[in-house]
Amino acid sequence: KNLLVFLSLVGSSTAWAPPTPGLVTSLAATKTIHRNPRLSIQQHRLYVGKEIEQEKEQDKTSEAFLNSDAGRDWKKPIPYSELTIGVLKETYPGENRVSQTPDTVASLIKAGFTVIVESGAGERASFSDASYVDVGALVLPGTQVFQDADIITKIRPPSDEEVPKLAGKTLISMIQPAINGDLYKDLTEQNTNVFALDCVPRMLSRGQAFDTLSSQANIAGYRAVIEAAEQFPRFFAGQMTAAGKVPPAKVLVLGAGVAGLAAIQTAKNMGAIVRAFDVRSVCKEQVESMGATFLEVDIDEDGAGSGGYAKEVSDEYKAAQAKLMMEQAADVDVIITTALIPGRKAPVLVNEEMLNAMKAGSVCVDLAAANGGNVAQTKANEIVTTSNGVKIIGYTDLPSRLANTASSLFANNIAKFVLSIGPQTTKEKGVFQIDMEDDAVQNMLISYDGEARWPDKITPFSPPPPPKQAVAEVVELTPEQEKALLDKESQDGFVKNTMIASAAAAALVGFGLTADSPSAVNLMATFALAGLAGYQVVWGVAPALHSPLMAVTNAISGMTAVGGMLLLAHGSAESTSIIPDSPSHWMGALATTLSFVNIAGGFLVSGKMLDLFRRPEDPKEFFELYGIPTGIILAGLGAAAFGNIGSLGLVSGSAAIAASVLCISAIACLANQKTARTGNVLGMTGVTLGLAATAADMELAGASATAFEQVGAMGGIGAAVGAALASGVGPTELPQAVAAFHA
């Protein structure tokens, strides 16, 4: 395909011209471009069928361009189209990540940048050169990337060999100036503009999108558990088999920051018993939300410091902490330490005494090994086995061991940061501009135009103080003014109520003028009183009980089964099959089935939700005693139906009254947590009596035995479906189940 494009240009071109970016990219991928190393990308020309003319003049122009970056004013707006971003291959031993992935390169190119990638930069992270070419990047040798790029992105700090090649460039990378002082000095003296990714202001909310420390710590925490599982001689999850019982592993995570929380989640997902400790009390809720146990010291002191990191605690606290850790070391199987503050030596959390107390086969994973380690015998990039058989893992490349995902997250951080430099404050898209008014730029730009800005010339970001609440001015009123104000408020209330009452009166008069029979008025009276009663009982329900309330009302609304049952009874004398034989009977069967789904499912879900509120110390409940009054009413219905004692219609009406009272009482009981479970039982009793009264009405309507069989079959199917759905619902899915039954 490339050859055809090439030949078509040979046949059609009459003069040389710069190729399109797509053609350059395509031809570069097939290695058909032979570049002049003295020319930059912006001036590179592909000549077809022509000799290069005036070579000396072009060389002079190229040299002038190559030297132009040194005098570039980065504080002035620079269109993206004039800038080239270079992506280097990491040279640090064991580093498998890459600072830009094909996805982020595509976003940068779409924004207007030219992107060049060193050949092989992404191979160890499973990103081939071809994948970069496919999105529009140029893949070049490393020396050419250093020469042509204006902005260079890296992960690790540059090596001694790379530093001179960065003169006059803008570097975006991890630097750690507090540790790499000589590197920082060399970069500054050679006019390298340096954005240190490890200096991101972590308290800046939008800075979280640029926070490579957090994105990589998340992966380190996950990978720490994987490495621990590799060395641990047992399952993480417990097992009970015919061959014997295997207890679950006990994992202790020291430090509940980003890495610690990731480790907690991973260990918990693998089936381990997880505990965590952190001097910052604010971490307790996060740890417990993941299902882990938060360990606390019996001293009222908070170790939360600035920037989201922990601070030094008192000697008394340290002594109590050491006692707690000693007890845990003897009990747990795996310890993962994550206490690391950038630029400072890591504190020792697991000392020799704790190591000696640990069981043989236990594992420690030290995420702070790069800064000395949190474990006494940690050696960077090694696995040390103590005399009592404890393995200490000191890998410093944990994110690199998950290179693809780590590169993707790291690249997203850098790309979002690059695209924010300028537009964030200038609001001008497509333009790169270093603006010190941008808090992220001002904190991360540690070296600019030969000036060392870190730490003295950087203003640490601190969140703005919360706005002060306006204090209402107190105005003293005279007794006459107070009386007038009260009269005005009273008048407003009366006017509002009068308007509502007038609207209701007009509606009632309109209904009376249009009603066609006394029965319509009776129905309206029933509806109005039911609405008023329902409003009064629901109004007092506590917010925490709203979901159980909805579940009970769902079940009670299943009384639509009454209509279905009466439809099946109507004209059933002519029916001999349990299968409905007319449209009205089919509608009755469907209504009965769906109603019983709601009845059974609604009450079961409500019971499950109310069980969540039940405490072990709550007194025992004797709801079975409520079966006595229920049995009395059902016995009366049976005596009237089968013993011809009294009038079945009158007894049925009495049972219906009891059902109505019980259903309303059920909703009223849900207003209080103490009586909520009683309300659920009353609701079930009310619905039961309502269905029994309806069965009596079916008998009075002359329903055949087939109709009762149909009701039993349809009701049984619906109840079974509702019970099955409700029994499979877990505690976290109960609100969704309530909504589903409501629908």
MOZIBEL-V611173 format. One record per backbone hydrogen bond with DSSP energy under -0.5 kcal/mol. CO is the residue of the C=O (numbers start at 1). NH is the residue of the N-H. Records with the same first field share a line. If there is no record, write none. Layout:
# MOZIBEL-V611173
CO: NH + NH
This chain:
# MOZIBEL-V611173
1: 5
2: 6
3: 7
4: 8
5: 9
6: 10
7: 11
8: 12
9: 13
20: 24
21: 25
22: 26
23: 27
24: 28
25: 29
26: 30
27: 32
28: 31
32: 34
33: 35
35: 37
36: 39
40: 43 + 44
41: 44
45: 47
46: 17
47: 49
54: 58
55: 59
56: 60
57: 61
58: 62
59: 63
60: 64
61: 65
62: 66
63: 67
65: 68
68: 71
69: 72
72: 74
73: 76
74: 434
78: 432
79: 82
80: 83
83: 114
84: 150 + 151
85: 116
86: 88 + 153
87: 118
92: 95
94: 96
101: 105
102: 106
103: 107
104: 108
105: 109
106: 110
107: 111
108: 112 + 113
109: 112
114: 85
115: 138
116: 87
117: 140
118: 121
120: 123
122: 125 + 127
123: 126
126: 128
128: 132
129: 132 + 133
130: 134
131: 135
132: 135 + 137
133: 136
138: 117 + 140
140: 119
141: 145
142: 146
143: 147
144: 148
145: 149
150: 170
151: 86
152: 172
153: 88
155: 174
159: 163
160: 164
162: 165
163: 166
164: 167
166: 169
169: 171 + 193
170: 152
171: 173 + 195
172: 154
173: 197
176: 179 + 180
179: 181
180: 184
181: 185
182: 186
183: 187
184: 188
185: 189
186: 190
187: 192
188: 191
190: 168
191: 193
192: 194
193: 171 + 195
194: 196 + 446 + 447
195: 173 + 197
196: 199
197: 200
200: 202
201: 204
203: 205
204: 207 + 208
205: 208
206: 209
207: 210
208: 211
210: 212
211: 215
212: 216
213: 217
214: 218
215: 219
216: 220
217: 221
218: 222
219: 223
220: 224
221: 225
222: 226
223: 227
224: 228
225: 229
226: 230
227: 231
228: 232
236: 249
239: 246
241: 244
244: 241
245: 247
246: 239
249: 251 + 273
250: 333 + 334
251: 253 + 275
252: 254 + 336
253: 255 + 277
254: 338
257: 261
258: 262
259: 263
260: 264
261: 265
262: 266
263: 267
264: 268
265: 269
266: 270
267: 272
268: 271
271: 238
272: 274
273: 251
274: 293
275: 253
276: 295
277: 255
279: 281 + 303
280: 283
281: 284
282: 286
283: 287
284: 288
285: 289
286: 290
287: 290 + 292
288: 291
293: 276 + 295
295: 278
297: 299
299: 301
303: 311
305: 308
306: 309
309: 305
314: 318
315: 319
316: 320
317: 321
318: 322
319: 323
320: 324
321: 325
322: 326
323: 327
324: 328
325: 329
326: 330
327: 331
328: 331 + 332
333: 363
334: 252
335: 337 + 365
336: 254
337: 367
338: 340
340: 342
341: 344
347: 349
349: 351
350: 376
351: 355
352: 356
353: 357
354: 358
355: 358
359: 362
361: 233
362: 391
363: 335
364: 366 + 393
365: 337 + 367
366: 369
368: 371 + 373
369: 372
371: 346
374: 349 + 350
375: 378
379: 382
382: 384 + 394
384: 386 + 392
386: 389
389: 361
390: 386
391: 364 + 393
392: 384 + 394
393: 366
394: 381
397: 401
398: 401
399: 402
400: 403
402: 406
403: 407
404: 408
405: 409
406: 410
407: 411
408: 412
409: 413
410: 414
411: 415
412: 416
413: 417
414: 418
415: 419
416: 420
417: 420 + 421
418: 421
420: 422 + 424
421: 433
422: 425 + 426 + 427
423: 427
427: 429
428: 431
430: 80
432: 78
433: 435
434: 436
435: 438
437: 439
438: 442
439: 443
440: 444
441: 445
444: 196 + 446
446: 453 + 454
447: 194
448: 451
451: 448 + 453
453: 457
455: 458
458: 460
470: 472
473: 475
474: 476
478: 482
479: 483
480: 484
481: 485
482: 486
483: 487
484: 488
485: 489
486: 490
487: 491
488: 492
489: 493
490: 494
491: 495
492: 496
493: 497
494: 498
495: 499
496: 500
497: 501
498: 502
499: 503
500: 504
501: 505
502: 506
503: 507
504: 508
505: 509
506: 510
507: 511
508: 512
509: 513
510: 514
511: 515
517: 520 + 521
518: 522
519: 523
520: 524
521: 525
522: 526
523: 527
524: 528
525: 529
526: 530
527: 531
528: 532
529: 533
530: 534
531: 535
532: 536
533: 537
534: 538
535: 539
536: 540
538: 541
542: 545
543: 546
545: 549
546: 550
547: 551
548: 552
549: 553
550: 554
551: 555
552: 556
553: 557
554: 558
555: 558
556: 559
557: 560
558: 561
559: 562
560: 563 + 564
561: 565
562: 566
563: 567
564: 568
565: 569
566: 570
569: 572
571: 574
572: 575
582: 586
583: 587
584: 588
585: 589
586: 590
587: 591
588: 592
589: 593
590: 594
591: 595
592: 596
593: 597
594: 598
595: 599
596: 600
597: 601
598: 602
599: 603
600: 604
601: 605
602: 606
603: 607
604: 608
605: 609
606: 610
607: 611
608: 612
609: 612
610: 613
611: 614
615: 618
622: 625
623: 626
624: 627
625: 628
626: 630
627: 631
628: 632
629: 633
630: 634
631: 635
632: 636
633: 637
634: 638
635: 639
636: 640
637: 641
638: 642 + 643
639: 643 + 645
644: 646
646: 648
647: 651
648: 652
649: 653
650: 654
651: 655
652: 656
653: 657
654: 658
655: 659
656: 660
657: 661
658: 662
659: 663
660: 664
661: 665
662: 666
663: 667
664: 668
665: 669
666: 670
667: 670
668: 671
669: 672
672: 675 + 676
673: 677
675: 679
676: 680
677: 681
678: 682
679: 683
680: 684
681: 685
682: 686
683: 687
684: 688
685: 689
686: 690
687: 691
688: 692
689: 693
690: 694
691: 695
692: 696
693: 697
694: 698
695: 699
696: 700
697: 701
698: 703
699: 702
704: 708
705: 709
706: 710
707: 711
708: 712
709: 713
710: 714
711: 715
712: 716
713: 717
714: 718
715: 719
716: 720
717: 721
718: 722
719: 723
720: 724
721: 725
722: 726
723: 727
724: 728
726: 729
730: 733
731: 734
733: 737
734: 738
735: 739
736: 740
737: 741
738: 742
739: 743
